[in-house]
Amino acid sequence: MTATTADKAEIIKAHARGANDTGSPEVQVALLTARINALTPHFKAHLKDHHGRRGLLKLVNARKSLLAYLKSRDAERYTALIQKLGLRK
């Protein structure tokens, strides 16, 4: 299920770098991670939903691109975000 407005506001508040920050890579990656985590159980139950899986793969690739951008710009912020979100175990 998709995240509600309150859930998104909470994610933005937790990862924002400033008061009205919604566009930083940290916030974008956190929102994408929340969407990916919400969609994952659906694909475990519906193995043949290939059209929906394509959308999930697009989200994963967008997150991967943002993480690569952040890693090239500021490695410390990248490692902090990875640890905070629990990625790259």
N, C-alpha and C positions, 0 to 999 in steps of 0.2 A: 504494500500500500504506500502511496505517496506521503511525503511529510507534510504536516499541516503548517500553517503560517507560524504558529507558536513554536513548533519544532525548528523551523528554519531560523526564526529569530534567536532561538537559544543557541543554535549552531554558530550563527554569525557572531553573537555576543562572545562565545567561547573562543573563537579563532580570529577575531578582528584585531587589527593593529591600531585602530583609532576609533573614534566615536561613531562615525558614519561609514565605516569601511565595509563594503560589500563586494568589492572587485579585486581584492588582493588574491594572489594565488593560494594562500592558506585557506581563505574562506571558500574559494571555488572548489578546491580539492576536498575540503570537509563536506560541502554540500553534495558533491559527486559521490563521495564515499558513502554518505547516508543513503543516497538513492540506490547505489549498487547493493548495499547491505539489505535494503528493503526488497529489492528484486530477486536476490539470490534464492530465497526459499521457494518462490514461484517456479523457478526453473528446475529445482530439485523435484517438485511435484509434477510438473508438466514438461517431460523430457522432449516432446516433439514440437514444442513451440519455437520453431526456428526463426520466425519473423520477429518475435519479441527478443530472442537471443541476439539478433543483429543489433537491436537498440542497446542492449546491455553491453555488447562489445564496443559500440561507439562511445558509450559512457566511460568504459575502462580505458579506451585509447585517449579520450580527452583528458582524463585524469593523469595518464602516463605522460602526455605532452606537457601538462602544467607542472608536473613534478620534475621533468627534465629541464624545463625553463627555470624553475626555482633552484634546482641544483646547480645550474650553470651561473646563476646570478649571485646566490648566497647559500653556501653549503651548510652554514650553521642553522639557518632557518629551515632548510630542507630536512636536516637530521632531527631537529626539534619537532617538526610536523610529522615525520614518519613515526617517531616514538609516541607522540600524542595520539595519533590515530590508530596505532597498532598495525601498521603496514610493514611489509618486508621482514617477516619473522625469521 
